[in-house]
Amino acid sequence: MVQQKKPTPRNNSKSPLSPTAEEILRQQQRILDSPEFNATKAQIAFLKFVVKKTISGDSDEIKGYTVATQVFGRKKDFDQNTDPIVSIHANKLRRALEHYYLTAGTHDTLRIDIPRGTYVPTFSIPAKTYTDKAEPNSSKPEMRHENSWPRLLVRPFKCLTGDADENYLSIGLATELAIELTRYQDIRVIFQDPHVYGRRLSDTGIRFVIDGSIRRDLPGIKVSIRLNDTKTDTQLWGDTHKCDLDPSQLSVFEEEVARIIAVRVAGEHGIISNTLASESKIKPPSELTTYEAILRYHEFDRTLTSESFLRAMEALEYAARIEPGCGQVWSMLGRLYGNIYSLEFPCFESALEKSIAFAEKGVRMNPDNQRARTILALNRIFNNEIPAALEEAEKALALNPNSLSILDGIGYLLTLLGEWKRGRALIKRAIQLNPYYGLYVHYALWVDWVRQEEYEQAHLETLNFSRPSIFWEPLMKAATLGQLGRFEEGKQAVKNLLNLKPDFQTRGLRLIKHYIKFEDIIERMVNGLNNSGLKIELSR
């Protein structure tokens, strides 16, 4: 019996957390994408060849002769004693790698090197990163995680109406706002002033403060709200809301204002997250708090670029090792692997299985978290578990039917699951009240318009989708323009689609079916693409 070789990457680090093949390939892609990696096409091919051989367990095949014949096209009679092409390019490749790690790769958590005297690459974890990874239970990381979540103080609003009997209005609105903010599990909310004993609020760990006031504004009242940053002593945001003094409407007004303020302040793309994301943008993964790692996912969700994807993956994987009891981290990892599977990012194995497993773990740790349940629902859609996906979406909605932070996501899910009327209604409400709603909802609305064969309306949704870095934007436009008979514009959209996804002609149907589960809609998409000049293979 011939014993098969095991794919064990060469790793000179003593770390028990040796890099996996996936991590190595991601690091290789990060290097190749960097403008600081000054290598020729031949040297890039050299690097890919030796890395692939090594992670496949075939490092013993990496010789000067095999590199010369398989990478540089030399003939079988190649003699490295008279033709130094391999050693020349190896030296240049080593310098290119050294330059990369001295510039763009200074904070990378994995090094790829080709030591002198060999062409076999090594994969190692830099000493600083290894120290952090090797001691996940040390007191320093634990202390850091204890205070890693942003803290927000909600003070009682001032009643400036001149009528002491109306103090209940200011107390009621501040209380309603504090309750709504607690639904955002990434924010630690404190209501009323803590016992600070003369200290500055920033010294208590409280970074953000909401103050407000209520004044007369005939025929009713005007509520003014401010969000302040105690670290910079600046006002980050302010807003006003007006209401008649109709007792039957005051409770509804308080609830509605609280929801609007909460999503603008504490939402995934709200003021607090945007403020802290900009501050942590240049930090390496080993220096991020868990909350800042989650912000890296939000950055990817907003931009969908390869660079932000790698930043999010590294940050979340590190956070999962350091704080494995954080359900939000596992949910975000599940969502990231869902993207990997549905958009077919290269260099990953078992992405669908991991997306389900991580999302399920997030729900087990945080069963009352709406975001966690929507992530699990979406990943179940990818896995064609339609009844289970609908069940999760319904559970997410039942947790808080009026939460503006998640209405867009639930409406999106219900639409993809065929709950057309309810899904559209939730999306419209989110667009109306949440200035930071997810642009992906326009994809769900587009699907619904294609279902109804309302292609002019569908085309308007493609203009709102605005995701130029992924293939779905030109795909939507090409299919819609083809149905509208605007063939020249459709051909340009097809060209843009193939630039982003060159293998779409053979992989297109599979990619479409990750998101769309209705044959009539798929047929209309395929016909529209055909009209725009793109015939995709229809093998099932």
N, C-alpha and C positions, 0 to 999 in steps of 0.2 A: 504494500500500500504506500502511495506517495503522500507524504505529509504536506499539506498546503501551508504556504507562508501566511503569517498573520500580518495585517497592515498595522505595524507598530511604528509610528513616527520616531525618528531619531531625536532625542532630547537630552541635552547635557545638564539640564537643571536637576537639582535634587528635590524639587517640589513634588509632593504627592499628587498635585493637581496638574499632571502632564497635559499639554494641549491636545485636543481631539483633532481629527482630520478636518472637521468642519471649521474649527477655530483657525487652523493653519491656512486653509483656503481663503477664509475671510480676510486674514491678515495679508495674504498674498495679493488679494484684490485691492485692499486698502493701499498697499504700496504701489501697485500698478496705476491706480487712479490718481496718485499724487503728482503734481507738477514738479515736486522736488526729487522725484526718482528719475535721474537722467540716464536712461538706458536706451539702447537701440532696439529695434524689433528683434534682431538676432539674439541679443542678450535677454530680452523678455522671454523669447522662446526657450532659451537655455534655462532660465529660472523655472519656468513652468514645467519643463521636462524633469528636472532633478527633484523638484518638490513632489510631482506626481509619482515618480518612481519610489521616493522615500516613504510617503504615506501609504503606498500600496504594499510596502514590505519588500520592495525589490531594489533596495539601495546597493546591493552587491553588484547590480548590473550597471551602475553608474561608473563608467570608465571613460578615459579620454577617447577611445575608439568609438564607443557607442554614441557619445555626445557628438563626435565629428560626423558620423554617418547618419544618425537619426535626427539631429538638429541642424547641422550646417551643410548637409547634403554632399558630404565627401563620399568618394567611391570606396569600394571594398578593399582596395589596395592602399588605403590611407595609412600613413606612417607618421606618428606624432614627433618622431625625431627630426624629420625634415619639414614638417608643416605644423607650426606652433599655434594654429588658429584657436584651439580650445583654451590653451593657457592664456592667450592674449585676451580673449573675451571673458574668461573667468576673472582675471585681474580687474578688468573694467567693470564687471558686474559687482565684484566685491566693493569697489570704490563707490559705485552707485548706491549700494545698500548702506554703506557707511555714511554717505552724505544724507540719505533719507533719514536715518536714525539720529543724526546730529541736528536735523532741521524739523521737518514735519512730524517725524516719528518719535520725538523726544519722550512723549508720555505714553506711547503705545504699550499695551500690556503683554505683547508677544514679540520676540525678535526672531527673524530669519537671517541666518548667517551662512556663509560658505567658507569654512576655515581654509587657510593656506595649506597646501599639501594634499588636498582632497577636493573632489567636486560634489561630495555628499553634504547636503545642507543640514544645519542643526536648528532646532526650534527651542527657544529658551524663554523663561519668564524673568524679566529684569528684577534685580535684587529688591528694590523698593516694593514692587508689585507683589513679589513672592512673600515678603514679610507680612503684607496686609492679608494675603489670601491664606497663608499658613496658620494664622492665628485668629480665626473668626470669632472665638469666644473670649478674646482678651478684653480687659476692662476698657481700653481706649475705644474700640468700636462700639461697645455697649453704651458708653457714656455719650458718644456722638449720636447714636440713634435715639437716645432718650429725648434729645432736644432737636431732632432733625426736622420735625414738622412745623410749618409756620403757625404762629399763635396770633389770634385775632381777638381783641377786646371790643365788645359792644357796650358802650356806655348808655345809660338811660338818656333819652332825648329830652331836651329842655322845652318846657311848655312856655311859650312867650305870647300866649293869647291874652294874658291879663286876667284870666278867669281860672281860679284855683280848682273849680269843679271840673275843668277839662284836662287836669293832669293825667287822667286815665288814658287819654289819647296817646300821650307821649310814652307812657309806660307800656301800653298795649302794643304799639308799633315796634318799639325796641325789643320787647319780648318775642313778638312774632318773627322778627328778623333773626334773633339769636337762635330760635328753634329751627328756622329754615336753613341757616348756615350750618347747623350741626349735621345736616344731611350730606354735606360735602366732607367725606371722611378724610380727605387729605389736609383739612384745616382743623386746628385745635381752637375751639371757641370758648372764650371766657365772657360771662355776662356780668356787668357792673364792675366797679373798680376792685382789684385785689388789694390786700394789705401790703402796701409798698413801703411804708414807714420812711417817707421822705426820699426814697430812691427814684431815679428816672425810670419810666416804663421800660425803656430799652434794656435796663439792667435786670429786669425781671424775666427777660426772655420774650416779652411781648413786642413783636415787631410792628404790627398793624393795629390801628384803632379806628373804629367807626363812631363818629359823633353825629348828632342831628338835632334839629329844632322844629317846633311847630308854631306857625304864626297865623293870624287872621288874614284871610284873603277873600273878601266878600264875593259870593255869598257863602263861602266855606272856609277851608284852611289850606295852607301851603306847607308841605313838609320838605325840609332841606337836609341833605345827607352829605357827609364828607368822609373820605377815607384818607387817613394820615399815616405816614411812615415815620416811626420813632427813630429809626437809624439815621435817616437823612434830614429829619425835621421838615418834611415837605408834605404838601397835600397832593395825593396822587390822583384823586378823582372827586367829583361832586355832581349832585343831581338834585332836581326838585320835582315834586309831584303835588297835584292839586286835587281836592275832593270837596263836594258839597257836604254840609253837616246833616246829612240824612241818616238818622240812627240805623235804619235798615240796611244801609250800604257801607257803613263804617267798617264792619268786620270784613266784608269782601275786599274793601279798599286796602286794609292792613295786610291781608294775605297776599293780594296781588302785588303790592309794592314790595313786600318782603321777598317774594320770589324773584322779582326783576332785579332788585339790589343784589341778592345773593348770587345769582348767576353771573352778574357783571363783575362782582368782586372776587368770588371764590370758584368760578367755573374753570374747566380745564384750560381754556384759553382766556381766562379773565385777567383782571389787573394784577392780583397777587402772583399768579403763576407766571405771567409775562415779566413782571419785575424780577422775580427770583431766577427765572430762566436766563435772562440776559446777564445776571451776575455770575452764574455758574457755567457759562458757555465754554470757557477755556479750561475748565478743570479736567484733569485726567480722571478716569473712572474710579481709581482707588481713593480719590479725595472727595467724591460726591457723597452727600447724604442720600438716604433712600428716597426722600421726596424729590431731590434733584435728579435722581436716576429716572423716576417716573416722568419728570418734566422732559427728559430726553425722548421718551416715547411720544409725548405730545408734540414735540418739535418735528419728529418724523411724520406724525399724523397730519401735521399742517403742511409739510413740504414734499413728502414722499420722494426724497432724493436718496441716492445710494449712500452719500456721505452721512446724512442724518440717520439712515437705517443702521449703518455700522456703529454710529455713536450710541444709538438706543440699545442695540443688542449688547454691546460691551457693558454699558452701564447697568442694564437690568440683570444680566448674568452675574455681574459682580455683586449687586445688591441682594440677589437671591442667595448667594453664598454667605454673605455677611449677616443678613437679617432674614433667614428662611421662614420666619413666622409671620411675615408681612403678606397678607392676602392680595393687596393691590399689586405687588410686584409680580406674583404668579399670574394674575389676570392679565397684566400688560404683556408679560412674556407669551401668554396664550394668544393674545391678539397679534403680537408680532409674528408668531409662527403661523397664524392664520393668514396674514399677509404673504408670508413666504410661500405657503401652499397655493393660495388662490391666484397670486400674481406670478407664480413659478419663478422665484428667485433662484439662481444657481447655487451650487456648493452646499446644499443642506439635505440631510437625510431624515426620513420619517417626520416631515414637517406637520402633516395632518394629525398624526398620532400625538405628537408633542403639543400641538395647539389644543386638542381636546383635553389631554391629561392636565396641562397647566391651568386651563380655564376651569376645569372641574375642581382643582385644588383651590383656586381662588374663591370659588363659590362655597366650598366647604369651610374655608376660614372666615368668609364674610357673607353669610347667607342673606343678609339684609342690604347688601350693596347692589344697587341697581346696575351700575356699570359692569360689575362682575357677571351678573346674569345676562346682560345684553351681549357680552363678549362670548359667553358660552353658547348663547342662542345662535350667533352668527357662525361660530365654528361648527355647530351641528348642521347648519344649512350647507356648509361646504362638504360635510360628510353625508349629505342626503338624508339626515334624520329629521324630516320635516315636522312630524307631530311633536317630537321632543323639542325642536327649536321653537315651535309656536308656544309650547308649554312654558319654556323659559322666558320668552318675551312677555307672556301674560303675567308671569310672576313678577317680572321687573316692573311692569306697569302698575300692578296692584300694590307694590311697596309704597309708591307715592305717585298717584295719577296726575298730579299737577306740577311735578318738579320740572322746571324749565331746563335744568342741566342735562336731562336725559330724554326729553320728549323727541328730539330730533332722531336719536338713535333708535328708540322704540318704534317711531313712525316709519323709519327706514326698514326695520326688520319686518314689521307687519305688512308693509307693501310688498317686499320680496317674497313673503309667505302667502300672498294672495288676498290679504285682508285690505282690499283696495280702498274702501271708503274710510275705514278707521285710520289706516296708515296715512292717507293724504291729509285727513283732518289734524292729526297730531303734528305732522310736518308743517302745515300752514301756521299752526299756533306757535310752533317753535320759531319759525322765520319771523313772525310778527313781533314776538316778545324777547327773543334772545339774540342780541347783536353778534354773538359769537357762535351761532349755530354752525353745525358741520356742513360744508359744501357738498358732501357726499349725498345729502338728501335730494339734491337735484337729479342724481342718477336714478333714485327710486321713482321720482316724479316722471322722469323720462321713460322708464320702463312702463309706467301706467299709461302714458300717452301713446306709446307704441302699441300697447295692448288694445287701446281704443281706436287705433289707426288715425290718430290726430297728429299728423307729422309736423305741421307748422308749430303746434304747441311743443312737440317733442324737440324740435330744433331750438326753440327758445331756451329749453332746459339745458341743452348742450352748451349754450353760451354762458350759463350760470355755473356750470360744473367746475370749470377752471382748474384742471389738474394736468398741466402740460407735461409733467415728468412721468406719467404712466400712460400705458397704451389705451386705456379705456376712453380717454377724451377724444382722440381722433377716431376710435372705433365707433363711438356713439354718433359722431358727426358724419362719418362715411356711410353708415347704415341709414341715417335719417335723410341725408342729402340724396342718396340713391333713390329712396322712396319718393322724394319730392321732385325727381327728374332734374336735379341740379348736378348733372354728371361731371362737369369740369371741376367744380368745387369738391365733389365727392372723390374724384381721382387724387386731388391734392391731399385730402384727408387720408386716403389710403396710403399715399406716399409717406405721410407723417407716421401713420400706424406702423408701417413696415420698418421705418427707421428705428422706432422704439422696440418693436417685437419682430425681428426679421423672420422668425419661423412661424408667424401667425397663420400662414396659409395651411400649414399642416397641423398646428396646435390650436387653431382658433376655436373650433367647436368645443373642445374640452375647456378652454379658458372661459368661454361664454357660459357654459353649463355650471361652472363653479357658483355663479351668482343667479342665473335665471333658470327657473325650474318649470317653465311652461312652454310646451312645444310650439304653440301658435306664435308666441312672441319670438322665440328663437328662429322660426321660419321667416318671419318678417324681417328680422335682422339679417339673415343670410341672403334673402332676396335683395335687400337694400345694398348690401356689400357687393353682390353680384352686379347690380346696376351701376355701381361706382367703379367696376372693373376688377374686383377682387373675388376670385372663386376660392372658397375654402373647402377642404376635404371633408366629406360628410360621413366618414366611417364612424360608427357608433362605439 
